[in-house]
Amino acid sequence: MKFTKMEGCGNDYVYINGFEERVDDPAALSIHMSRYHFGCGSDGLILILPSRVADARMQMFNNDGSESEMCGNGIRCVAAYCHDRGLVNKTVMTIETGAGVKTLRLTLRPDGTTETVRVDMGAPILEGLQIPSVVNACPVVGHPVTVEGVPYAMTLVSMGNPHAVTFVDDPDTAPVTTDGPVLECDPVFPRKANIEFVQVIDPTHVKMRVWERGTGETLACGTGASAVMVACVLNGLTERHAEIALPGGKLNLEWNEQDGHVYMTGPATFVYDGQWLQD
């Protein structure tokens, strides 16, 4: 089976062209292909599939086999794949996801390949019960969650998947890999949550690390960066447009005041093509 490895700001997935290949058990395949040393090493698996309502459909699985609704970095790579590999002959295209249909605009290099992709991430969900969480409030700003006596003030945002954002002095020294998995599974989040540890540098520059639900710490998270943009504005810490620095690179985010949508712009990079030989 043929596959392609791609990454967006270091958020790397294995991509399979479902227009040509058939995958019977994508959850199990994601676990096997994502393994380091024994597989490709990745944050998970994304299938690029035909759609009845959009130019293409993406179906994504984390490296533990769990299915996720949406991936901001992943959908940029799907759009770049569709354009550069000739599946969709458009620079403005629609991609169906588990969080609805998203519209993407591609900026091309002089040779016609994709350089960056701007994604309309849609409007954030701020109603606590819909995120989902057990908090009946809108918005949910500064909700206390405790890990072994250490309090965290969480701002809750859904970008089609649940996020909990907490502000820290320095993400580099924050307990992302220890407190992140505990916060992910806290009872306040009935479907678990992605956890963002965020430092505001100035009103247009933010730094973050993320513990992703079902994956662990990743170098970038597009829906997470989108949620961080919203959380920063809700807490009065930034303007509505900011550059967000993640360990794998930088993304430009805007929470548009006119339509209420979040727009994310960033790279989508091909790494290599391969052939999976295991059963």
Buried (B, 14 or more C-beta within 10 A) or exposed (E): BEBBBBBBBBBBBBBBBBEEEEBEEBBEBBBBBBEEEEBBBBBBBBBBBEBEEBBBBBBBBBBBBBBBBBBBBBBBBBBBBBBBBEBBEEBEBBBBBBBEBBBBBBEBEEEEEBBBBBBBBBBBBBBBBEBBBEBEEBBBBBBEBEBEEEEBEBBBBBBBBBBBBBBBEEBEEBBBEEBBBBBBEBEBBEEBBBBBBBBBEEBEBBBBBBBBBBBBBBBBBBBBBBBBBBBBBBBEBBEBBBEBBBBBBBBBBBBEEEEEBBBBBBBBBBBEEBEBEEE
